[in-house]
Amino acid sequence: MSESEEIIEPETLPLDGWHRARGARMVPFAGYEMPIQYEGILAEHEWTRSHAGLFDVSHMGQLEVSGEDATEALEALLPIDLSTLKPGRQRYSLLLDENGGVLDDLMVTNAGERFYLVVNGATKWDDIAHLREHLPDDITLNHLADDALLALQGPEAAEVLGQLGLEPANSGPRVADMAFMDAVEFGWNGVPLRVSRSGYTGEDGFEISVPADQAEALAEALCAQPEVKPIGLGARDSLRLEAGLPLYGHDLSPGTSPVEAGLTFGINKRRRSEGGFPGAERIQRELAEGTKRHWVGLALEGRMAAREGADVYAGDDKVGTVTSGGFSPTLGHPIAMAYVDAAHAGEGTALELEVRGKRLPARVVPTPFVPHRYHRKGAAK
C-alpha cells in the first residue's frame, strides 16, 4: 500500500453500542460494522422461523424522490409501471444500466406525494450518484441519512408489532390489517415510523424506518417482548438463501440481466412492451428469444456446502458458477443458487459442483427452497 492510499474505516450503525452490549460479534460488511451473530447462526435462524427476529439493516440506503413529474422521471430509470402502484403500496424494482445489467435491486413505495426507495447498503452511494445524474433538475432526491432501518421477521412479528400500540397516520390501516407490500406511516410515542409489511427472509414481517436517535428505544421495546430476539447477518443470509432471494453483489451484478436472473416480475407488463428504460432493447430481446444461461436453485447431497464461485459441471463440461450457497438448517442439506447454461437448467437436471477438489452431486430444483410465508392480500384479518 502506498502512503497516498487511504484506509477507509467502516462506519458504525446507530445501534452499534446496543449490539455490542448484547454480545454481538461485529464484522465489516458493506462499509459498516455489522452484527453477524449473537448466540449462533443456527439458533438465530430457527428462532426467526418460529418466533420473531429483529435485524438491524440501517446500512441500507433510504431515499425520497419527489416533484411534479417524479413518476415519469423514475419510470425513465426503472422498469416499473408506477401507474399501477397505489399510494401505500410497495413493489420490487431494478436499477439498470444502458446494457440491461443490474446496477441494484430496490424497493419502491408510493408514499402519496413522493416515492420512498430502499436500496442496498453496498451500492447506495453509487445509486445516489446515478439518480442525481439522471433525474431532471426539478426532481428532488433526498437521502434520509438520519433514519435507521429495522426488520422484524417471523411468524410472531405481526402480533409483537401490534402490541406496541402504533397509531396509523392519515387514516391508514392498523398493523394487523396490513398485507404483504403494504406501506403505512405510524406514530409511536410521538415518534414517526414508516412501516412496510415486507422483508428479505421469506417470512412474514415488517421493515421499520425510524429516526436514528429513536432506534435504540424502538429496539428495546421490541426485544422486551419474549417473542423477539436480535438476529445477525449470518442468519439473515441463510434465511434469504432458503427463500431463494438474490443478494446484490453475489447473485446480481452489472454482468447479469433481470431476464437470466429470473426477475422479470420486476418488469411490469406495460414496460415490457413499451420499453423506455435503460437496457430495454436487450431485455425485450431476451424476453422474446430467451437467454443463454439461467439462474437456478440446486439441492446438494451430503453435508458439504458449495460457496460462491464454485464451478458447476455436467460431466467434464463446466456449465456454470455458484453465486450463493450454504447449508439449509430447515431442509437439513446444502443448497445453492447458480447461473448455468440454458441446456442444463431444467428442473431435475443432475449436475456436479466442484468444492475443494471434490465433485459434489447436485440437481436443479425450483425456488424458493422453503416456501414463503408472506401475508398476502386476501389473507389479511
N, C-alpha and C positions, 0 to 999 in steps of 0.2 A: 504494500500500500504506500503510495506516495504521500509526502507531507501535505499535499494540497487536497487529498481526498478527505472528505468529511464523514465522520462516523455519525450516523443518524440513530439516536436513541429512540426506542419505542415510546409511544405516548402512553399515558395512563388513562384508564376509564374513570368516569365519575365515581364508580363503586370500587375502585382499586383497593382502598383500605378495608372496605366491607368484605371483599373476597378474601383478602389475606387474613383478616381476623377470624374468618370461618374455616381457615386451614386450606384454602385453595392452593394448588400448585400452579404457578403462573408461568406462561411461556410467551415468547414473541409470536404474534400472528397478525398479519395484515397491518403491520405498523403499530400494533398496540401490545401491551402486556395483558394477556387474556387468561382467565382461569380455564385450565384444561380438565381438571378433575378435583373433587373434594374427597370422597370416600372410596372412589374407584369407578372406572368407566362402566363395568358390567352392572354394578349395583345402581348407578345413576340411570343407566339405560332402562333397567327393569322398573325402577321407581317411576319414571316418566310414563312407561307403558301402563302402569297400574294406578297411578295417582296423579300428581301434578308436579312438573319440574319447572323451576324458574331459571331461565337463561338470560345472561346479560349480552345483548347484541348491539351495544351502544357504539361499537366501531363502525357500524353500517352508516351510510350517508342518508340523511333525511333532507329532502329538498321540497321547495314550494315553487310552482310556476303559475304566474297569474298575468292578466292583461286581457284586453278586449278580444283579441284574436288568439288566445292561448290554445284553444282547441286545434285550430288549423296549424299553428306553429309546432305543436307537439306531434301532430299527425304527419308532418313533413319529416320527422326524425324517427318516429316509432311506427311499426306496422300494426297499429291498433286502431279499431274503429271506436273513437270516443263518443260518437253519436249514440251508441248503444250502451254506453256506460252511465248508468243513472247516478244522480247525487247519492252519496252514502254507500257507493259500491266500489269495490277494488278489483283489479284484474292484473294478471301476469303479462309482461311485455318484454321487449328486447330492444337494446340499443345496438344498431348495426352500422358497419362501415360501408363504403361505396361498393365493395365486392360481396356484400351479403354476409361477411364474417361477423361473429358476435363480439361486440365491444363490452357488453354487460347484459345481464338479465336483471329485471327490476319489477317492482310492484307500483301500479298507478292507482290512485284513488281520486274519484270525482268528489271534491270537497265543497261543491257549490260554486263559489266564485273563483276557485283556484283548484289546481291539481297538486296532490301530495305524492311525491315519489320516494321510494326507499330503494337505494342502490347498494351494491356490495362495498364493504369496507376497503378492500384492497384496490378498488378501482375508482373510488368516489372522487378523488381529485382529478383524475383523467376525465371522468364523466362530467364533472362540473365545467372543466375547461372546454370539453367538446360541446356541451349545451350552450355555454356562453358564446362560443364562436359561431354556432349555427342558428341560435334563436334570434329573431329580429330584435332590434334595439328597443322597441316599445313593449317587449315582453320582459317581465320581471322574474328573475331567478334568485331565490333566497336559499342559502344553506343554513339549515336550522342547527347550527353547531352547538347551541346551548341546550339541546334536548337529548336526553338519554333514551334508549330503547330496550325494553324488557320483553321477553317472550315467556308466557305461561302456557305450558303444553301438557296435555294428558287428559284422560277421561274425567278427572275431577276438577279440571280448570274452570269450567263454567260455574260450577257450584261455589268454588272458592272465590272467584272474582265477584260473583253476585252477592256474596256475604260482606263485601267491603262497603256496600251502600253507595255505589256510584249513581249520580243523578245525571240522566241524559240531557244534553243541551239541545235547544231547538226542537223540542218535542220528539226526539229520536227514540228508538226502541230501547228497552231495558237489555241488560246483558243477556238474560235468559232467552230473550226473543230474537237475538242476533243469529243470522245464518252464516254459513261459510262465505267469506269475502264481503260481508257487511262491514262498514266502517262508520263509527259513531264517535262524536265528541261528548265527553262526560266531564262532570265536576266531581272531585273527591276531596272533601275537607277544604274546599276553596281552591284546589289545585286543578288546572285544566289538563285533561288526558285525551289523547287521540287513540282510540282502540279499534283494532280490526280483528275479526274472527279469522285468523289465518296463522301461518307459521311454516316451519320447514322441517317438521319431524314426521309428517304423515298422521299425527294425532289431531284430535280436536284441540283448539287452543286459541290464544289471543296474542297479538303483539301490541304493546302499550307504550306509546310515546309520552314521556313525562319530562318536565323541566329538570335539568341535571341536578339542581340544588334540592330537588324533592325526591330524587331517585332512591336514596337510602331509606327515607321514610316509607316509601311505597314497598320497597323490597322487604323491609322489616315487617310491615303489616301483612304482606303475603306469606312470608315464612313463619309468621307467628301462628299460622293455621297448620294443624297437624298433617294436612294432606300435601303440604308443599315442602320441597327441599331445593336448595340451589344446585344446579347441574352445570357441568363444564362442557367445554368444546368437544371433548372426546366422545361423550355420549351423543352430543348433537350430530356428530358426523356418522356414528353408527346408526342412529335413528333415520337420518336423511338417506343413508345408503339403503337401508331396508325399505324405505319409501320410494326408492328409485328416482330420487330427485337429483338433478345435476348440480355440481358445485363449480362456480366460475373459477377459471384458472386451472382446473383439473379436467372436467368433462366439457367445458365450453371455453372457447378462445377465439381470437380473430381468424384462426385457421379452420374453424368449423362453421357450418351454416345451420340455421334452425331446422332445415328440412332433414339433413342427415342426422341431426341430434334428436329428431322426433318431437320437435317443439312447434309443430305447425298450428297447434291450438292457440299459440301466442300471436298468430297472424289471422286476423278476422276475415270472414268471407268476402266482405266488400273490398278489403285491402288486397286480398289475393288476386282479385280480378282487376281492380283499378290500378294497383301499384302506387307509385307516387311516394315511395320511401327509399332510403339508401339500400342499394343491393337488390331492388325489386326485380330487375331483369333476370338475375341469376336465380332468385328464389322462385319466380314464376316458371322458369325453365325446369328447375328441379322438381317442382310440384307436378309438372306435366310429364316429364321424362324419367323421373326417378334419380337416385344418386348412386354413386359407385360404392359407397360404404354406408353402413347404418350403425347407430348406437344401440347396443343390445344389452340385456341382462344375461349373466352367466351364473349357473349354480355349479359349485365345485364339489368333488368328492373328498373325503378325508378331513383333516383338521388344519392343514397348512393353507394360509390365506395368500392370495396374489395381490400385490400392491400396484399402485400406479406405475406405469412404464413396463410392466411385464408383457412379453411378446405372446401373441396368440397364434397357434399353429393349426393347420388342417393337414395332417400327415407331415411331410417335410416342408410344406409351404407356409411361410409366415403370412397370415391373413388379417392381422390386426394388432391392436395395442390396448392394454387395460388403462382406463382413466381413473377409476376408483375401485377399491376393493378392501375387503376385511372380513372378519368373522361375524356372522349374524347371531347375536345372542338369542333372538326369538326362534330362529329356524334350527340352530344347532349345527350349522355347517357354513363354510366360507361362501361368500357371494362376491360378484364383481360386475362392473359395467365397463364396456369396451366398444371401440369402433372396429368393426370387422367388414371385410369385403361383402358386398351385397349377396354374392352367391353362397355365402356361409352364414347368413343372418337369419335363416328360417328357424322358427321355434322347433326345438328338439335336436338341432344340429349338434353332433358330437365334435368337440374341439379339444385342444390341449393348451395349457398355459405354462410357460417356462418360468420357474421360480428357483433361484439358486442352483441352476444347472439341472434341475429335475423337471420332468413333464408331468403336469397335474391334469387329470381328466376333468372336463367340464362340458356342459351342454347349454345351449341357448334356451332361456326361459323368459316368459313375459314379465314385465314390471308393472306395478310395484311388486317387490318380493313379498312384502307384508301388506295386506290391504289397508288403504287409507281409511281413517275414521273421521273424516271431516263432517261437520254438522251442516248438511246440505239444506237448501231451501225446500220447504215442504215437510221437513222433519223437525223444524223449529217448533217449540212448545211455548 
